[in-house]
Amino acid sequence: MTVLIDEPRWHLHGRTWSHLVSDESLDELHEFAERVGIPRRGFHGDHYDVPEEYYSQMVESGAVPTPSRELVRRLRDAGLRLSPKERRAAQ
């Protein structure tokens, strides 16, 4: 299982967010998210948004801290990265 999380640095709605992805499959990502209680509404086509206050819990649950650029590279290499247009269409 390879679920990755980047550092909380994305600001939106008065909060700071991380991205949670899998470099294996979306099924793996959804299974992890369900196991740790992330609501499906946090899924955005190729990643889940995770509020900063849950970052430590995600790491303790097995998500691997990964720099943002590396996270995107691994998502792209796995063929799971969506363009912004594709992510909007998936919502």
One Martini backbone bead per residue (centre of mass of N, CA, C, O) as a GRO file, in nm:
protein
   91
    1MET     BB    1   0.094   0.038   0.025
    2THR     BB    2   0.064   0.377  -0.139
    3VAL     BB    3   0.021   0.646   0.058
    4LEU     BB    4   0.011   0.998   0.007
    5ILE     BB    5   0.139   1.309   0.167
    6ASP     BB    6   0.132   1.638   0.187
    7GLU     BB    7   0.190   1.932   0.291
    8PRO     BB    8   0.043   2.180   0.458
    9ARG     BB    9  -0.030   2.460   0.198
   10TRP     BB   10  -0.337   2.484   0.121
   11HIS     BB   11  -0.554   2.755   0.071
   12LEU     BB   12  -0.900   2.725   0.200
   13HIS     BB   13  -1.158   2.836   0.377
   14GLY     BB   14  -0.955   2.908   0.626
   15ARG     BB   15  -0.757   2.671   0.543
   16THR     BB   16  -0.531   2.394   0.556
   17TRP     BB   17  -0.399   2.167   0.302
   18SER     BB   18  -0.388   1.838   0.187
   19HIS     BB   19  -0.274   1.566  -0.014
   20LEU     BB   20  -0.427   1.253  -0.105
   21VAL     BB   21  -0.263   0.960  -0.240
   22SER     BB   22  -0.211   0.718  -0.498
   23ASP     BB   23   0.042   0.506  -0.677
   24GLU     BB   24  -0.172   0.266  -0.764
   25SER     BB   25  -0.491   0.337  -0.672
   26LEU     BB   26  -0.814   0.434  -0.615
   27ASP     BB   27  -0.897   0.202  -0.436
   28GLU     BB   28  -0.679   0.245  -0.224
   29LEU     BB   29  -0.760   0.532  -0.150
   30HIS     BB   30  -1.055   0.474  -0.061
   31GLU     BB   31  -0.986   0.270   0.159
   32PHE     BB   32  -0.823   0.458   0.334
   33ALA     BB   33  -1.033   0.681   0.374
   34GLU     BB   34  -1.243   0.503   0.509
   35ARG     BB   35  -1.067   0.400   0.747
   36VAL     BB   36  -1.009   0.722   0.847
   37GLY     BB   37  -1.278   0.911   0.776
   38ILE     BB   38  -1.298   1.022   0.491
   39PRO     BB   39  -1.494   1.193   0.305
   40ARG     BB   40  -1.600   1.174  -0.022
   41ARG     BB   41  -1.615   1.493  -0.064
   42GLY     BB   42  -1.282   1.505  -0.066
   43PHE     BB   43  -1.293   1.415  -0.356
   44HIS     BB   44  -1.085   1.509  -0.674
   45GLY     BB   45  -1.037   1.247  -0.889
   46ASP     BB   46  -0.707   1.206  -0.748
   47HIS     BB   47  -0.790   1.328  -0.456
   48TYR     BB   48  -0.761   1.427  -0.122
   49ASP     BB   49  -0.870   1.649   0.109
   50VAL     BB   50  -0.676   1.759   0.403
   51PRO     BB   51  -0.674   1.880   0.693
   52GLU     BB   52  -0.424   1.980   0.894
   53GLU     BB   53  -0.541   1.843   1.166
   54TYR     BB   54  -0.502   1.537   1.007
   55TYR     BB   55  -0.212   1.471   0.928
   56SER     BB   56  -0.103   1.293   1.162
   57GLN     BB   57  -0.317   1.072   1.133
   58MET     BB   58  -0.236   0.983   0.847
   59VAL     BB   59   0.052   0.899   0.918
   60GLU     BB   60  -0.023   0.698   1.148
   61SER     BB   61  -0.202   0.527   0.922
   62GLY     BB   62   0.033   0.531   0.656
   63ALA     BB   63   0.104   0.785   0.538
   64VAL     BB   64   0.338   0.934   0.318
   65PRO     BB   65   0.553   1.173   0.335
   66THR     BB   66   0.543   1.416   0.057
   67PRO     BB   67   0.640   1.605  -0.164
   68SER     BB   68   0.456   1.764  -0.393
   69ARG     BB   69   0.621   1.699  -0.650
   70GLU     BB   70   0.643   1.395  -0.597
   71LEU     BB   71   0.344   1.333  -0.582
   72VAL     BB   72   0.279   1.419  -0.874
   73ARG     BB   73   0.478   1.234  -1.018
   74ARG     BB   74   0.359   0.965  -0.910
   75LEU     BB   75   0.076   1.008  -1.018
   76ARG     BB   76   0.158   1.032  -1.315
   77ASP     BB   77   0.318   0.759  -1.341
   78ALA     BB   78   0.041   0.596  -1.267
   79GLY     BB   79  -0.203   0.742  -1.437
   80LEU     BB   80  -0.387   0.940  -1.217
   81ARG     BB   81  -0.362   1.214  -1.333
   82LEU     BB   82  -0.540   1.509  -1.349
   83SER     BB   83  -0.661   1.758  -1.488
   84PRO     BB   84  -0.833   2.030  -1.408
   85LYS     BB   85  -1.061   1.968  -1.607
   86GLU     BB   86  -1.109   1.673  -1.513
   87ARG     BB   87  -1.173   1.739  -1.215
   88ARG     BB   88  -1.422   1.914  -1.267
   89ALA     BB   89  -1.582   1.686  -1.422
   90ALA     BB   90  -1.578   1.479  -1.166
   91GLN     BB   91  -1.774   1.665  -0.966
   0.00000   0.00000   0.00000
